[in-house]
């Protein structure tokens, strides 16, 4: 009997055949230098997501910003049905990998804004705190011969460091003196933990975020709708609840609605009266009983 042929790839996969596992996968890894996407094991080995949802999340994370990823767009790209793709997108929303919100553009058109999170619950790289620097080694004592020609002069002042571009400022109400609206905003922020126990805000955060909630209320959004917008599709777990609430209050601020024209006030007509002339008896409208217009002219 011929010996089984072992491919070159299988020989290269394990340097020592004695170290090869009896069963299971054997990895042959090649370092990528271009056209690759970094995917965390929290997604690739997710214990609750379906295989379709994991593959769809990887595909979405590999796309450039601005690519259309609607259900029909994805169904035209993959053999899965629109129903399976829609269910996979809902899975990713539940676990924080996607966030889809309805946004009204300045022209009045309503569109769906989709945000992909490659690591739910974590801030972007620009928002991460800088790593702690290792302590500097102690200076080495050196003795240098004095130089009589050298003169000690003060070091020139360092130029001011330009401020780093950060997040947009929190929205503020046009009329900040509405005490009822301020109380409603504080109530909305304090009740977030009733809607989701992970959104526990301190008193300082509530006082800082209350003007932003006032701006939403001033634009006609009800307190219940504000709470629903702040608790929808939360990442699990939210790393910085106050930062997440501030981000949503700023980025999802709805536009101001145009003033609704008021209808003219209703003025009821005068009641019907019966002409008091003996030969008339005509019905006419008047605030008080008396003669009709024709009889008044005849009498005059």
Buried (B, 14 or more C-beta within 10 A) or exposed (E): EEEEEEEEEEEEBBEEEEEEEEEEEEEEEEEEEEEEEEBEEBBEEBEEBEEBBBBBBBBBBEEEEEEEBEBEEBBEEEEBEEEBBBBBBBBBBBBBBBBBBEEEEEEEEEEEEBEBBBBBBBBEEEEEEEEEEEEEEEEEEEEEEEEEEEEEEEEEEEEEEEEEEEEEEBBEBEEEEBEEBBEBBBBBBBEBBEBBEBBEBEEEBBEBBBBBBBBBBBBEBEBEBBBEBBBBBBBEEBEEBBBBBBBBBBEBBBEEEEEEEEEEEEEEEEEEBEBEBEEBEEEBEBEEEBBBEEBEEEEE
